[in-house]
C-alpha cells in the first residue's frame, strides 16, 4: 500500500497534494489515515535532527 500511495502521488504539484490531503481529511474516512500516515512518515524521515525537534515541539503543543 505504501508504494502504491507514493507512486500515485509522484509528480503532484503542491496544490494537487493540498487538495488530496484536504479532501481526505474532509471525507473523515479512517482509511485515509493510513495514507496520511505514509506521508507523515516520509516527511518525518526527511527532517534533520534540529528541524525534527522543532516539528515535535509544535506537534506536542497541539495535543
C-alpha positions as CSV (number, residue, x, y, z in Angstrom):
1,X,0.0,0.0,0.0
2,X,2.8,2.4,0.9
3,X,4.5,2.0,-2.5
4,X,1.2,2.4,-4.3
5,X,0.4,5.6,-2.5
6,X,3.7,7.1,-3.2
7,X,3.5,6.1,-6.8
8,X,0.1,7.6,-7.2
9,X,1.2,10.9,-5.7
10,X,4.5,11.1,-7.5
11,X,4.7,14.3,-9.6
12,X,1.8,16.0,-7.8
13,X,2.2,19.8,-7.5
14,X,1.9,21.3,-4.1
15,X,-1.7,22.4,-4.9
16,X,-2.7,18.9,-6.0
17,X,-1.2,17.5,-2.9
18,X,-3.0,20.0,-0.7
19,X,-6.3,19.2,-2.5
20,X,-5.8,15.5,-2.0
21,X,-5.0,15.9,1.7
22,X,-7.9,18.3,2.3
23,X,-10.3,16.0,0.5
24,X,-9.1,13.0,2.5
25,X,-9.5,14.8,5.8
26,X,-12.9,16.2,4.9
27,X,-14.1,12.7,4.0
28,X,-13.5,11.5,7.6
29,X,-12.7,8.0,6.3
30,X,-10.4,6.1,8.5
31,X,-8.7,4.5,5.6
32,X,-7.4,8.0,4.6
33,X,-5.4,8.0,7.9
34,X,-3.2,5.2,6.5
35,X,-2.3,7.3,3.5
36,X,-1.7,10.4,5.6
37,X,0.5,8.2,7.9
38,X,2.7,7.3,4.9
39,X,3.1,10.9,4.0
40,X,3.8,11.8,7.7
41,X,6.5,9.1,7.8
42,X,8.1,10.3,4.6
43,X,8.2,13.9,5.8
44,X,9.4,13.0,9.3
45,X,12.2,10.8,8.0
46,X,13.3,13.7,5.7
47,X,13.9,16.1,8.6
48,X,17.3,16.8,10.0
49,X,17.5,16.4,13.8
50,X,17.1,20.2,14.6
51,X,14.0,20.5,12.3
52,X,12.7,17.3,13.7
53,X,12.9,18.6,17.2
54,X,11.1,21.8,16.2
55,X,8.4,19.7,14.5
56,X,7.9,17.5,17.5
57,X,7.6,20.6,19.8
58,X,4.9,22.0,17.5
59,X,3.1,18.7,17.3
60,X,3.3,18.3,21.1
61,X,1.8,21.7,21.6
62,X,-1.3,20.7,19.5
63,X,-2.1,17.8,21.9
